[in-house]
Amino acid sequence: MLKISELHEAAYEWIKSLPHGRHFRHANTYRFLEEHFPMECGTRGDSKIEPRYKNDARWAAEDAIGKNPRKDKIAERVGHGEYRRL
């Protein structure tokens, strides 16, 4: 089983810290990681398609909407790539 990356966890915690009812998009999560963890984003590397930290951010959003049974559902999808904090 793979370990959840620190960036993945940081993105989930950022989503959790948003005020209830706040809308956010993937770009907001990417920006948070880029601003607060620039070195980690760079050293995380790239996959064939994209930087891995962006993948971490998207999976954090999926966790937030309840896709991971070990995480609380703290958001809902309201559009393509757009979410609302519950």
N, C-alpha and C positions, 0 to 999 in steps of 0.2 A: 504494500500500500504506500502511495506517495504521501509525503508530508505536505501540508498546506504551506505555501511560501509565506514569508513574513509580509510581503507586499499584499498578498491576497487577504491576509488577516487585517492588515492596516486599512485597506480599502473597506472591508466589512465594518470595522469599528468606526470609520469615518461616516459611513452611511448611517450607522446606529446613532451617531452623535447629531445628525441633522434634526432640525425641529420637525415635529409631527406635521404632516400635510405638505411638506416641502417637496417640490419636484426636482429631479436631477436626471442627468443623462450620462452616458458613458464618458463623454468628453469632460464632464465635471470630475469624474472619478480619476480619469487619466491625469488631469491637471493637478489634482490633489497629490497624487503619487509623484509626479514630476517636480512639484514645488517642495515637497517635504522629504522626499527620498531620492534626490537626483543621482547620487552615486549608486544606490541599489538598483535603480531602474537601468542604469548603464551596464552594471555588472551582471544583471539578470540574463542578458543576452537576447538573441533573436531566434524565433522559429523560422520556418521557410516562408511564412506568410506575414508575420508582424513581430514587433517587440514582445517579449514574454510578459512584461509588466502590464501591457494592455489586456492580455489574456487573463492575468490575475485579477484585474479590475472588473472585467466582465463576469468572471466566475463569482466574484464577491457580490455582484448585483444578483446573480442567480441564487446564491445562498440567501440573500436578503428577501427574495420572494418565496422562499420556502422549498427550493429544490434540494437542499441538503437537510436531511432529517435531524442532523445534530446541531443545527443552527435555528434560532428563532426566526419566524417569519416577521420581518420588520418593514417590508415595503410591498408594493403591488405594481404590476406593469400597467401603464396607462397609454402606451403607444409604442411604436417601434423604437427601441433603445431609450425609452423614457419611462421613468419610474416615479412613484410617490411614496414618501416615507409615511408609514402608518402610525 
